[in-house]
Amino acid sequence: MKKIRSYYKLLPALLLGGICILSSCETEYPDDNIKAGPLAVTASQSTIQLNQKQINNTGLTLTWTTGTNNGTGASISYVLEVDKQGNNFADPARFDMGKGKYSKGFTVGELNDSLLTRWNGTPGTAMNLEARVISTIYTTPVTGETSPVISISVTPYQPVSKTLYIIGSASPNGWNADNALELTPQADPTVFVYQGGLGVGTFKFITTKGQFLPSYNKGADDTKIVLRSDNADPDEQFSITEAAVYKVTVSLLDLSITYEKVDLPAYTEIYMVGDASPNGWDISNATQLVQSATDPFIFTYTGVMNAGDFKFPVNRNSDWGQDMFMRESDTKMYLHKGGDPDDEKWTITKKGFYVITLNLLDLSINIHREKLYMVGSATPIGWSIGDAIELTEDATNGCIFTYTGPMVAGEFKFPVNRNSDWGQDMYMRTSDTKMYRHKGGASDDEKWSITAAGDYVITANLETLDISIVKQ
């Protein structure tokens, strides 16, 4: 070799007794390659102030050298030990790292939990931890090495609740702590959000469903919260003077709150139950409606409905105590409050393929049983969609449609209405005996072909997606 540029990077392999075959003297090793030599452990920082806002971030990383097998070529495995200073590693937290691992990271949450529960630390008071690494060198006989002990000072925090619920006369579920509505934790897990309807009245927050204490109440003003842990503490509450949909944001660490009316629906999920619906009265498996991507107040169900009744719960809770949208008339609905005795439902009199649209803004409902039409060069009316041929609906099963009449050589498909913009859903060809529902506006355009003119009976089933094309 004329020059060795990687001498120091090759040193660990040489000391470990490994054989390095090089294509050049400039072979590169990873930047984080750990040098051999006496076993030693280092910490990413020696003094750490934990903060719950960073609960999922890495709070501490311990890294160690490979140690040495004294040129024997034997493999080495490692055990990391961490304990409270003064315990002399009598009962440490042990991590069997195995072979080829030279670092271990701990999240802020893991560190804090260990300090408070394993080592009985005090929030806000620094605790000294000690760490060391023990190696096992698989020589004959087996040998080992223990690194020098390092010390890290870590200050834990008092964790705030991981859950938060809203209760009160303004809350949809009132003062029922067992049925309190849960707020949604954010990326910062100490911040919670409720978005939904609030009526005229008052509200506050509890941390555990079914328990009125501890609670977070109104603090010095409408922007502050205060922790209430005793019945003797003041029970101040926030007030709502106008019923509307609100977005409520609560920071338990900052002890702050904001709440404001928003132009959004109270619910982001709507479900359907009933013997008319696909999953019957199994509310835990209730059929979810689709929320419009452009208008969040609009929810739609598109599919088969059986003869029977139905209504719309706002979740799949099996206790049946939730709010529901119920029938005021064939075209209007009202919001039933969970627990009230009213139970008004809509009725489907004939099985069929339906499009049901709910508008939470004006509480309107549209229930439409779909028809089926045919267009194409193979049909008597050609591609004139305004004159599309309406298929005949079966007398008892509104999912089955039939055309009986002449066809010529050409193509055809099935729109669900005669809208001339061609943007409607259609049934198109999967095979000669199967079809699929094309979504209006999509680019696919699969059609069936007729090769011989004559009279035909064409039957389409919107439930099974079967199609039969029979020349008479």
Residue, then its C-alpha position, 0 to 999 in steps of 0.5 A: m500500500k502506498k498510502i493508508r487513508s482509512y487507518y483509524k477506521l480499520l483499527p476496530a476491525l483489526l483489534l477485533g481480529g477480523i479480516c478485511i479484504l480491500s479493493s483499495c486502500e481508501t475503503e470507507y466505513p460508516d461515519d458512526n463506526i464505533k472504535a474498539g478499545p476499553l468498553a465505555v458508555t456515553a450519554s447524549q446529554s448529562t443534564i435533562q429537563l423532561n417536558q411532557k410536550q415532547i413525550n414521544n421525542t427521544g430524551l436520552t441516547l446511550t452509546w457505547t464502544t465495541g470493547t475488544n476481544n483481544g484479537t481472538g475474533a470472538s463475537i461480543s454481546y452487550v447488556l445495558e444497565v440503568d439504575k438510580q444513583g446509590n443503588n449500586f445496580a442492585d436491581p437495575a433496568r436491564f436491556d439485553m442489546g445482543k450483538g452489533k448494537y451500540s446504542k439505546g434511545f429512551t423517549v421522554g415519556e419512557l424516562n419520566d415513567s421510569l423515574l416516577t414509578r420505578w425509582n419513586g422520583t419527585p416531579g420537578t426534582a432532579m434525580n441522578l441516574e447511573a448507566r453502564v454496559i456489560s459485554t460478554i465475549y464468546t471466547t473459550p472460556v467466555t470472558g467479559e468486560t464492564s464499562p465505567v459508570i456514567s451519571i446523568s441528571v434527569t428532572p421528571y415532570q408531573p404528567v397531566s391526564k392522557t384523557l379529557y371529557i366534557i360534561g355540563s348542561a351545555s354538553p350533548n350528554g349533559w351531566n352524565a359522567d358515565n356518558a361524558l364526551e371524550l376530547t381528541p388528543q392532538a400531536d401535542p398529547t397535552v392538548f385536547v380538542y372537542q368539535g361539536g354541538l353545545g347548547v345554552g348552558t354551562f360545561k367543564f371537563i373531567t379526566t376520567k369517565g364516571q368520576f367528577l373529580p379531578s376536573y378542570n374548571k373555569g379559571a380567572d377568566d374564559t381563557k384559563i382553566v384550573l384543576r379542581s381536586d376536592n369538592a370544597d374547591p370552587d366549581e366555576q364553569f364555562s358558559i354558552t349563551e348561543a347554541a351552535v357548533y363549537k371548537v373547544t381547545v384545551s391545553l392542560l400544561d398551559l392551563s388555557i382554553t379557547y372555544e368559538k363557534v365554527d361553520l361545521p356540522a356537529y358530527t363528522e360521522i353518521y351511521m345507519v341502523g334498522d332492518a331496512s339497512p344492510n347490517g340490520w339492528d347491529i349497531s356495533n356494525a352500523t353502516q357508515l354514511v359518506q361525508s361529502a368532500t366539498d360540503p361537510f354537512i352532507f352525508t350520503y348512503t348509496g346501496v341496497m335497502n330492504a323493506g323495513d325501518f331505519k334511523f341514523p345514530v352518530n356512533r356505534n356505541s352499543d349502549w344505544g344512548q347516543d344522539m340520533f337523527m330521526r324522522e320528522s317527515d319523509t323529507k325532514m329529520y330532527l336530532h334525538k337526544g341520547g336517552d330520550p324516549d322518542d324513537e321515530k324512524w323512516t320506512i322502506t316499503k320496497k327493496g331497491f337500490y337507494v341514494i339517501t342524502l342527509n343535510l345536517l345544516d337544514l335537517s333535510i333528507n332525500i330518499h331516492r330509489e334508483k332507476l336504470y336507463m340504457v344508452g348506446s349505439a346498440t339501442p333504439i335511441g343511440w347515444s341520446i341520453g336525454d331519451a335514454i331507455e328506462l328499464t322495467e323495475d321488478a315488481t317486488n325487488g327494486c334492484i332488478f331491471t329488465y329491457t325487452g326489445p330490439m338491439v342492433a350491432g353496437e355498444f351500450k351501458f346503463p346510466v342511472n338518470r337522463n342528465s345530459d351532462w354525462g356526469q352521473d354514475m353508470y353501470m358498466r361492463t366487467s364481463d359479459t355476465k358482470m358489471y360494476r358501478h362507474k362513479g360519475g366523472a371518472s375516466d373509465d368507459e367500459k361498454w357491452s357489445i351487441t354483434a347480431a341485431g335482433d330482439y333481446v332480453i337484458t336483465a341487470n341486478l344492482e345488488t349482485l351486479d349480475i347481467s344477463i343478455v339473451k337474444q330471442 
